[in-house]
C-alpha cells in the first residue's frame, strides 16, 4: 500500500484541492493533512483511512466512464469542442443537439480511439464526437442514444469574448461608486433606496457620468433584525425590500384615508434621521417600511397591474416560489432551527405552502415591486445620458442559514466556509462565514442556480461587478472551527463559470467588471481579459518592482479608481486612518509606528508620481509641506489642501488608458470615515456609516447637484478626459 500522505495529496489534487499555496509575500506554504482531509470530506470524499484514499482515487479515475454523457458541455462560440461518450463496448450510439430555438443538429463521431475498460463489471468504450462550430450562443440540449438507453445534458455555447467590452475600448468613461444605503434624500426613510438610486444616477449623468456602481442589493432577512453587511445576504438571486420607496408604489395612491395617514406617520418618524450623520439604523427603517408595505399590498390591483404581477411570478417560477416560502417560514422560525429540515422535506413543503399562502404571496409581491423600482432606476440613468447606467455588485456568497443555503443546499458545500488567507491588509486572514459552491454538484446541476442568479441581477442593469471574481477560479475553503490561516484553495471550472457569466451579460447587453484584487495566479488576469471581463485597479495598490505604476502602464480593459469600500475615503486614507483603525482593533502584526512610517513612505511615492505629471505643482514634497511631518507619522493638511490632493489623484487616474474610471462618492463630498474594515464584525460598525462631509454633517441628494466638492471633482475628471 502506498504511503498514506502521498495518497492523500494525490486524492486532493484529483479533486482540485490545493496541497500548497503561495501567500501574499510570495512564500509557498504546505497545506496541513488535517485541512486536506476535512476539505475532501466537505466535497463528499471520505479520506480518513488508506482504504478510503485508495477507493477515492479509483472512483475519481473511473467516475466519468460511468456516465453516457458528461453533466454539462460548455463550448466557446466558433471553436472546436469534442464530447466523450461512454457506452458498452461494441454498442452503437447516436448523438444530436436540440438547439434553444428547437432546431435539430446531428453530431458526427471523430477518430479518437481508446482501449475499453471494465467499469462496474461492464466492458465500456469511449467514443468522441465533434460538436458543430457554428452553433448559436445559448443554452441547448445534447442527446445520446445507445440501443435504447438515452441521456441528455445541457450544452452551453458561450461568447469567445464579451461583445459589450468592445464598445468601451475606443474611449474612456467615468462613473460614480456609492453605497446606496448611505445615500439619502429628504424623502428617504432613514436609508438610501431605489428612488434615491434613480436620483443619484440622474444627478451624476447630468455631470457626464456614464454609470453608477452600487453595493450588492441582495435580499437580507425578511424581518428585523437584518444583517448590516450587503456582502452577507440570504440570497444573491433576489433583492432587498429595505430599498423600496414606499410612496413610489402605484397602489400607494389608492390607499384609504386612515391607511395613508398611518404610512405618512411612519415616514415622518424616520425622515429626521436622514439629516443625522450618526450610525444608520436599518432595523428601524425596515420595520416601518414593512408596516407600510403590508397596508399597500392589500390595495386591490387594476387588471393590468394584476396581469403584470402574475407574469412576473411566472417568469421567475419555482425559484421565486421557494424564496417566498423561505421568507414566510423565516418569519416564524429562527435561523438554523431544527424545523427547517422539515420545511425542506418535499413531503412537508406543501403543508407549509398551503398554511402560509398569504405570506408567500406578500413576499412574491415585494420582489415584483423591487423589480419595478429597479427598472425605473435604470430608466432614469439612461435618460440622464448615461451610456451604461446602473452597475450592480455580486457578492461572493451568502449567509450560512439564509434562503440560498436552504433552497440550494444540493449545490453548496457543508462543513466549510469561504474566506481569504492572511495578506498585507489583514494579517490574520478573513473568514466570510459563507458556504461555497460545491464544484461537482454545481456542475452536475448544469450550473442552473448560477445562471438564474445572473439573469435576475442583470434584468435591469447596464453592468455587473463581480466581487472577488477570482472565486470563479478558486475559493479559500476554511473547515468549520478552524482559523482563516488553516484553509486551502479549491478550484472550479472557470471555463464554465466565466463563460456562463459572459453569455448572460451579453444577452442582457451588460458589461462585466471583475474585482481581481488580492492574491491571484498571474494567468488569471490574462484569461479574464481574453474573455472580455474588465479588471479592477486601485491607485494605492498598483506597483511594479516596488514603485508605483506609471499611469501609461495601467490596463486598458479595467475599472481604475483611487478608492475602494474596504479602505477609508481618500481624505481618511491620506491621514493614515486605515492604519490607526487596524491598530485600535488589534489587526496589526508589527508596531503601529512601523506601519505608519511605511504607509507614509508608500503614499509619498504615489504623490511623487502625481507631482511628476504636474498635477500638484503647489506641493513640492519638502518636509512638512507634503502633509507628512518630519517623523513620517502624521499628516497635516487643511480641508482645502485635502480636496486638491484628492482631485489631483483622480486626475492622475485619467492619465491611464483604462476604459472606465470610478469616482467614489465619499471622495466627492469629502467624507473621512471608513465604511468597512475587513476582518471585523462587531468590533467596528461596518456598513452603517451614512454619507457625510468633512465637517461631519450629513450630505443629502437634495443638495448634491449644487455641492461644491462634488461638482468640482466631477469637472476635474470630465476635463481630464477631454470632456
N, C-alpha and C positions, 0 to 999 in steps of 0.2 A: 504494500500500500504506500502511495506517495506521502510525502511529508504533509501534515495537516495544514501548516501555514501556507505552503505553496498551493495546495488545493483551494484554500480559502481565497488567496489572491487571484487565482485563475478563475474561480467562480465569480468573484466580484467583477473582474474585467469582462467576463461573458455577459454580465447584466449591466454593463456600462456604469459601474460604480468605481470611482477613482480610488486607487490604493495609495496615492500620494498627491500632493498638490504644491503649487508654488504660491507663497504668501506675497503680500504687498511689498515685502522687502527683497523679493527675488529668490528667497531661500526655499529649496524643496524640503517638504516635511512629509514623513510617512503617516499614514492613517492607522490608528490602532486596530488590532484584531477585534476588540470588543465593538468598536464603532462599525466595522465591516459586517460583523455578524448581525448586529441589530438593524442595520440598514437593509441587509438582504432579507431578514425576517419581515421587515415592513413591505418589501417587494413580494412577499409570499413565497420566499425561497428558504426553506429550512437550512441552517448552517451550523448546527450545534455539534455534530459529530463527523468524523471522517466519512462515515457511511452516507450521511446527509450530503456532504460535499461531493462525493463521487456520483451519487444519484442525481444531484443537481446539475453536474456537468454533463451527464448523459442526456438529461431532459433538455438542456439548453441546445445540445447538438442535434437532437432528433426532433425537437418541437416543430420546426417549420415543415418537416416531412409528414406530419400528421394531418396537415390541412390541405384540402384540394386547392384552395386559393388563399393568398395572404389576407390578413384582416382588412387592409386598405392598400390601394396603389395610388401614389402621388407622382404625377408626370408633369414636367415643365413643358409649357407651350412650345411646339415646334421641335421638340427634342426626342431622340430615340429613347424608348423605355421597354425593357423586357420584363415579362412576368413569368415566374416559375410556378408550374402547376404540378401537383403530386398525385399520381394515380397508381392503382395496382399495375405492376409491371406487365407490359404487353397489352394493356387496355387502350382503346381509342378514346380521344377526348376532343370535344368541340368547345371553342371559346369565342364569345361575341360580346358586343357592347350595346347597351341601351343608353343612348345619349339623353341629356336633360330635356331635349325637345321631342323625345320619343322616337327618333330615328335609330335604325339598327346598323351596326358596323361589325363586319367579320374581322377576326384576328387570326393571322397566319402563324403557323409554327416555324421556328427557325432551328438551324442546326446548332445544337449545344448539348452534346451527349454527355451524360454522366453515368457511371455504373449504378445499377439499382442497389438498394439496401433494404434489409429486413427491418420493418417498423411494426412493433407490437404483433409480431408473428406473420406479417404480410409483406411479401417482397414488393417493394414500392419503387417506382421510377419517377424521374423528374423530367418534365418537358418545358421548354422555354418558348414563349410566344412574344412576338414583337408587336407592340401597340402602334396604331396609325399615328403618324406625326402631325396630321392635320386636324386632330380633334379640337373642337372649340373649347374655350375656357369654361369651366363649370364643374358641377357635380353630376357624374354619370354613374352607371352601374356596369360592372364587369361580371359576366356569367361564365360558368363552365359546366359541362355535362359529360360525364363519363359513364356510359352504359346505364343511364337512368339515375345515377347519383348526381344531383345538381347542387351547385353552390353559387353564391354571388357575393360581391363585396363592393364598397364604394370605389370609384375611380375619379380622382380629382385632378383636373388639368389646371395648373396654376400659371400665373404670368412669369415669364422669364425675368422680366423687370417691370416694376410697378409704373404704369404709364403716367400717373399723376405727378411723379417726380420729374419727368421730362419737361413739363410745363414750367417748372420753377427754376430750371438750371440756367436759363438765359439772363435772368436778372435777380435782384435781391429785394426781399420784402422784410418788413418788421411787424411785430405784434406785441400785445400786452400779455403778461403772465400774471395770473391772480389766483388767490384762494377765495373762491366765491363766497363762502360763508362769512368771510371777514369784510366783504364789500357791501355796505348797507346804504340805503337811502332813507329819507324821512318817512317813506311808506312801508319800509320793511317791518317785520315783526321781531326785531332784535337780531336777526340772522339774515345774511345776504341770500337772495332767492333767484328763481328763474327770470322774473321780471327785471331784477337788478342786472342779471346777466345780459338781457336784451339792451338795457340802457348803457351798460359798460361797453358793449360791442358798438352801439351807435355812436357814443362819445369818442371811442378810440378810432372807429372808422372815419369819423369826421377829421381826425388828426392825421389820417393817412395810413393807419394800421391795416394790415391785411388779415389778421387773425387775433383771436383772444383765446389763450390757453388756460384752462381752469383745472382745479384739483379733481380727483375722482368724484363723481356724483352718484356712486353706487349706493344701494339701499343699506340702511342700518337696521337696528331692531325696530319692530312695528310699534312699540310703545316705549315711553321713557321708563328707566334711564337708557340712553343710547350711547354708543361708542363715539368718542370725540374724533378719533383718527379717521379721515376719509380713506386711508390706506388699509383699514382693517374692517371691511364691510361684511355683511352677512351673505351678500350675493354680489357678483360682478355683472350679472345679466340685467338686473332691473334697477330702478332709480329711487332716490331717497325723497319721500314726500315732504321732508323737512323743508325742501327748497321751493315748495309750491307757494305762489302768491294767491292767497285766498280770494281776493277781490277780482282777480282776472278770470275766474271760472265763470262760464256763461250762465250757469244756473244761479249764481250769486244774485244776479239782477232780479230773480223771481222769488227771492225769499220773502216770507211774510214779515210784517212789521216787527213782531216780537223776536223772531229769529234774527232778523237783520240787526236789531238793537243789541242782541247778545254778541253777535260777531263783532260789531263795532266796539263794544265794550272790551272784548278780548284784545282787539288791536290797540286800543288806547292804553291798555295796561302795559303793553310791551314796547310801544313805539318810543317812549322816553329813553329806553336802553340804546336806541340807535345812536344817540349823541354821547354815549359813555365810551371811554377808552378802556374801561375795566374788562375783565375776562368775559367772554361770551358764555351765555347760558343756554345751551341747546335744549336741555330738558324742558325748561320753562316755555321756550318758543314752540317746541314740538307739541307739548301738552295742549297749549292754547290752540294751535293750528288743528290738531286732531278734533278738538271740541267743535271748532267752526266747520271743519270738513264733514263731520258727522251730520250737522244740520243741512249743509248744502247738498250732500249726497241723497237726501230724502226728497229733494225737489224733483217733481216729475220732469223727464227729459222730453223734448219735442221729438216727433217721429224721426227727423233727420239725425238728431243727436243720438237717439237710441240706436239707429242703424249704424252710425259711426262707431259707437261703443261696441256693439256686437261684432262688427267687422274687425276691430282691434283685438278683441278676445279670440276670435277665430284665427287671426294671423299668428298670434303668439301661442295658441294651442295649449298642449299639456304643460309646457314649461311655465306659462303664466298661471295655469290652474294649480300646479304644485306649489308655486311660490305663494300664491294667495292662501292656499291651505296651510302652508307653514306659518304664515303671518297670523292666521286665525288661531292656530294651535298655540303659537308662541305667546299670544296674549294671555293664555291660561296656564301654560307650563313654563317653569324656569328652564334656562339653557342646560342641556345635559341631563335632564330628568329621565328616570327610567321609562316613563310613559312614552318617550319619543320613539323607542323601539316598537311599541305597539302602534303608534301613529303611522309608522313607516311600513308596517305589515300590510301587504295588499289586501288580506282578508279583513282588516280592520279599517283601512283607509276610507272605504265607502261610508262606514259609520260616521267618521269624522266629517266627511264631506256633506253628508245629509244634516248632521246636527249643527254644523257651523256654516250652512249655506249662505246665510245673510252676511256674516262677517267675511266670507270668501268673496262674495260679490263686492263688498266695500273695498277690499284690497285690490281687486281687479280694477275697479273704478279709479282708485288712486293712481295706478300705473297709467291708465288712459289719460288722466289729467296731466301727469308728468310728461307724457309723450306730446300732448298738445302744446304745453308751455315750452318744451324744448324745441319743438318745431317753430314756434313763434320767435324764440331767441335766435335761431339760425336765420330765419327770415329777416329779422331786424338787422343782423350782422351783414348779410349780403346787400340789403337795401341801403345800408350806410356806405357802401362802396367796398366792403371787404371782399377780397377775391376768394379767401379760404373760409373765413367765418369762425365758428366755434370749433376748437380742438379739444376733444375730451381726453381724459387721462385714465389709463387702465392700470389698476392696482396689481401688485404681484400675486396676491392671493386673498383668501377670505378667513373670517373668524372660525375657530375650531368647532363651535357649537351653533353656527349660523345656518341659513337656508341652504346654501350650496353644499355645506358639509352633510346636510340631511338629504337633499334632493340628488346630489351627485356622489353619494358615498361609494358607488360602484366604480368610480374613476379617480377617487382620491386615496392617497396612502394614509394609513393609520400608524400610530406609534412613533411618528416623526413630525417635526415642524421645519419650516423654512427660515433661513436667516443668512448671515454673512460671516465669514471668518474675520478675525482681527485685521484692522487696517489702520492707516495713519490717522484717520479721523475718529475712529472708535477702536481703541487699542485693546478692548476686551471682547470684540466681536458683537454680533447682534443676533437676537432670536426674535423673529417677527410673529411667532405663535400662530402660524398658518399651516394647514395641511397642504402638501404639494400634490400636483397631478401624479397619478401612478402611470408611468410611461407606457407600460404594457397594456394596462386595461384601457387607457385613453385611446391607444392605437386600435385595440380590439373593438372599441365603440365607434370607430370611424371618425374620431375627433368631433363628434356631433356637439358636445357641450361647448367646446372651444369655438366652433363655428357659430352656434346660436348666440353665444355671448357677444361675439364681434358684431353680428348682424344687428342686435338690439342697440348697442352703443353707437353704431355708425348710421342709424336711421336718419338722424337729423344733425349730422356733423360734417365739417369740412376736413376733419383730420382726427387722428388718434395718436396720443403719446403713450408709448408702452413703457411703463416704469420697469426698470431693471430688465430691459429687453434681453439681456444675457441669460435670463431664466428660460428663454426658448431654446437655449443650447444646453445649459446645465443649471442646477439649483443646489444650493448648500443645504443638505439634509442634516438635521440635528436630532439624534434619538431623544425621546421624551425623558426629562430629568437630567440630561447632560448639559454641559455648558456649550456656548456657541463655538468655542475653540475645539470641541470634541466631535465636530461633524465631518462630512466629506461631500464631494460633489457627486451628483447623479446626473447622467447625461440623457438628453432627449433627442428625438428625431427632429432636428432643426429644419431639415429639408421639408418635412411635412408641416410643421408649425409655422414657419416663416412663409411657406408657400400659401397656406390657407389664409394667413393674415393678409398677404398681398392680394390674393384673389378677392376676399371680401371687401378690402379697401378699394380695389379697382372698381368693383361693382357699385360701390357707394360713391365713387368719384372723389375719394378722400386721400389725403396724404398720410404717411406714417412716419412718426418720429420715435426713434428708439433711444431711451436713456441708457447709453452704453458707458457710463462712468464706472469707476471701481476696478477691481481685478478681473481681467479677461485675457483670453488667449489671443495673440496678435492677429491671427487669421480671421477672427470673428468680425471685426470691423470691415475688412475687405469683402467678406461674404455678404454682409448687410448692404454695403454699398452696391455690390453687383446686383442685388435683388431690388434696388431702388428704395431702400429703407434709410431715412435720414438718421444721422447720429446726433450726439449732443456734445457740445464743448462749453466748458465754463472757464472763464478767463483765468481764474486763480489756479486751475488745475493743469493748464496746458504748458508743458515743459518739453525741452529737448536737451538731453545731456545735462540736466540740472538748471538750465537757463530758461526763462520764459520764452515761449514760442513767438517768433516774429509773426505779425498778422498775415503776411502773404502765405505762410505755411499752414494756416488753418485749413480744414477740409471745406470743400465747396458744398457737398451734399450733407448739410449739417444745420442744426439749430444752435447758434452761438449766443451766449449771454454772459453777463458779468456775474449773475447770481443764480442761486437755486434755493428752493424752500428748506433745504437741510442746512443752510448757512444763515447767519444773521443777514438782514438787509445790508446793502453795501456800506451805509453810514455806520452801522454797528460793526461790520467786519473791519473797516478801516480803524476803528477804535479798539480792536482786539477782543470784542465781546465774545467771540466763539471760544477763545482760549480761557477767558475768565469764567465763562459759564461751565465749560467742561471741568475746570479746576474746582469750582464750587460743588459740582456733582460727583467728584471723585473719579472722573473718567480719564485722568492723565496718568501716564506711567513714568514721567520724568518731572523734575521740579518745574513749577509754573514759570519761574524766571527764565529757564532754558526755553520753554515753549514760546513765551512772549518774545524773547530775543530772536528765536528762529523765525517766528511769524513776521516780526518787524523786518527782518532781512529779506524774506520772501516777498513781502509787499513792496519793499523798496526796489527790488529787482523788477517787478512788474511796472511800477511807476516810472522807473528809468526808461523802460521800453516806450511808455507813453510820452515821456519828455523827448525822446529821440525823434518822435514824429511831430514835434512842435505843438502838441495838444495841451501842454501845461507849461507855457513859457514863463509864467509868473512864479513857478515853483522850481527853483534851481537845484534842489537836492541837498543844500547845505544843512549842517546840524541845526536842529530846532526850526528849520524853515519848511521842511517837507512833512512836518507833522510828527516826526519821530524825535523824541528827546535824546540827549547825548547818551543816556543809559540804554537806549534802544527798546525801552519797555512801554512807554506811554505815548499816546497820540494826542496832540493838541491842535485842533483845527476849529475855526469858527464855523457856525452853520453855513455861512456863505461859501467858505472855502470847501467844505464838505460837498456842497452842491456842485461846485465847479469841478471837483475831482470826480464825482460820480458821472457828470456829463462827459468829462474827458475820457473816462473808461469806456463809456458806451460809444463815443465817437471812435475810439480805438477799435472796438469790435466791428465798426462799419468799414474799417480798412481791410478786413478779412474778405475772402471770396465766398464766405458762407451764404447760402441762398436765403436762409432765414435768420433773423436776429430777434431775440426775445428781450423785451424790456420788462423787468419786474415792477409791478405796480407799487410795491412797497418802496422801491428806489425812486419812483416818480413822484412820491409825496413826501419823502424824507423820513420814513419810518426807521426806527433803530432796533426794535425788539425782535428777537428770534421767534420764528413761527414754530419750529420743530427742532428738538435736539435728539438726533438718532441715538438709540440705545437707552432711552429713558421711557418711563411710563408715568408713574405718579410723582416722580422726582421733579418734574417740570410741567407746566400747563400747556403741553403741546396742543396745537391746532385750536387754541382758544383765544388767540390774540387778534383783536379787531384792527382794522386799518386806521392808522393814526399818523399824524405828522411829527416833526422833530420837537414840537412843543408839547407833545403828549396828548393833544386833543384829537378827537375822532374826525376823520375825513369822510364826508358823505358824498354819494354820487351826485346829489343835487348841486354840489359845489365844484365837481371835478372839471367840468368843461372850462371853468374860469380859474382853475387852480394854477398859480404862477409856476410852481415847480413842475407840475405835470405838463403843462403846455410848453415850458422851456425845454424839458428833456425830449418831448416828442419832436419839437422843432430841431433840436440838435441832431437827433437820429435821422430825421427826414432830410435835413440839409446835407448831412454827411453821406447819405446815399444818393445825393444829387436830385432829391425831390423838391 
